[in-house]
Amino acid sequence: MAKLHIDFDRALGRVRPMHGVGQPPLTGIDNRMFHYLKEAGVPYSRPHDAGGDFGGGVYCDISCVFPDFSRDPADPDAYCFEFTDNLLAGLVENGVEPFYRLGEAIENHQRLRRYTTNPPADYDKWARVCEGVIRHVNEGWANGHHFGIRYFEIWNEPDNDIPNRDNQMWSGSMEDYFRLYDVASKYLKARFPKLQIGGYAACGFYAEANRLAGRSFSDREQYFDDFFHAFLKFAGENKCPLDFFSWHSYASPADTENMARYCRHHLDAAGFANVPMIMNEWNPSIHCRGSACAAAEAAEMFLRMHRAGVEACMYYDARYGVSVYGGLFNPLTAKPFSTYYSFVAFNALYRAGTQVACEADAPLIAMAAAGENGQRLALIVNTTNTETALTLEGCPAPVRLSVVEDGEACLKWRPLSDAGTMPPHAVWLMEF
């Protein structure tokens, strides 16, 4: 028996956007599946790795939009924006704000040859190229647009491995990256003071999570932590702009919550108490893609990250294609997996707007929200593989119940007679 206590009269602040995604479901150039993002209320898409290996050669990466680094960043003809424009326009037209990573897609085959993940030959010039990208997407420069993109992230996972080993994202040292961040963040913040400039899309804090759980961890995982602390020290001493700190996790929701608390503690201790955490890559369910377990783990992650104070999250990822990471859409049918409907369910809380007090006994995790016109909702997750009886306290009786089904199915309303026992890995949205 598990108890859920809700006090709809005790407001706790706004519901934050936990249900963003990574690269969107590209299908060539027609963006025909982007409507699913709109229908789920997805707030952000971070198109890192969009198009596959090497950014498909055409999307978003600096080497794609500015392919000849010998050219002048002030020359509009030096840029190739066509495919990136089409992708970003498709997102904006569907109500999704792009979260723009300035850098390169992962090079999974860098052991054979590395093309784009070396430190730039000229850091100042690289920053000016980034300026050209921002002017194009936000200020109409070079036959551009006014997309209103607010977040620009400098590189991705420069801490991916110890230097001179298997780092798929950055061939230089940590000091090389710190210099790039120093130059680019100061230049871009001076040029665009109203934008959010940050980074560095850290790999995560697995050493800490494993330490807390009494597990061993690798020297690579320890390097992630060492890089983090060295970066905070460098950014503080050199007064680098840091409008947000981004990081990643492919660990369980419980371990990731510990990572978030570790990250928050050390940001605060280093003098960055006002810097929000953004977890813009996460996916604990590579082992069970498309299942009820995956849907439950996604919903659990939304709620745990909200509880831990994360500002925004972006699931990796929403691609349409054959990939263990593409957990929202079936590549054989082009229909949503059940995990997609956990995003739909959380969006109901997000749209309600105001989080209210809610406490759940293990093995449940829950969150409640209230909105205008008396709207009252709760999202409840059974985090186990066993049935769990549920009792409600401190709140009115629910009016109706909606359930995330296993497999390809929608968020279905059920009769209230079904509300007594939660099946394994159940995700329920209750309306009161």
Buried (B, 14 or more C-beta within 10 A) or exposed (E): EBBBBBBBEEBBEEBBBBBBBBBBBBBEEEBBBBEBBEBBBBBBBBBBBBBBEBBBBBBBBBBBBBBEBEBEBEEBEBBBBEBBBBBBBBBBEBEBBBBBBBBBBBBEEBEEEEEBBBBBEEBEBBBBBBBBBBBBBBEEBBEBBEBEBBBBBBBBBBBBBBBEEEBBBBBBBBEBBBBBBBBBBBBBBEBBEEBBBBBBBBBBBBBBBBBBEEEEBEEBBBBBBBBBEBBBEBBEEEEBBBBBBBBBBBBBBBBBBBBBBBBBEBBEEBEBEEBBBBBBBBBBBEEBBBBBBBBBBBBBBBBBBBBBEBBBBBBBBBBBEEBEBBBBBBEEEEEBBBBBBBBBBBBBBBEBBBBBBBBBBEBBBBBBBBBEEEBBBBBBBBBBEEEBEBEBEBBEEBEEBBBBBBEBBBBEEEEEEEBEEBBBBBBBBBBB
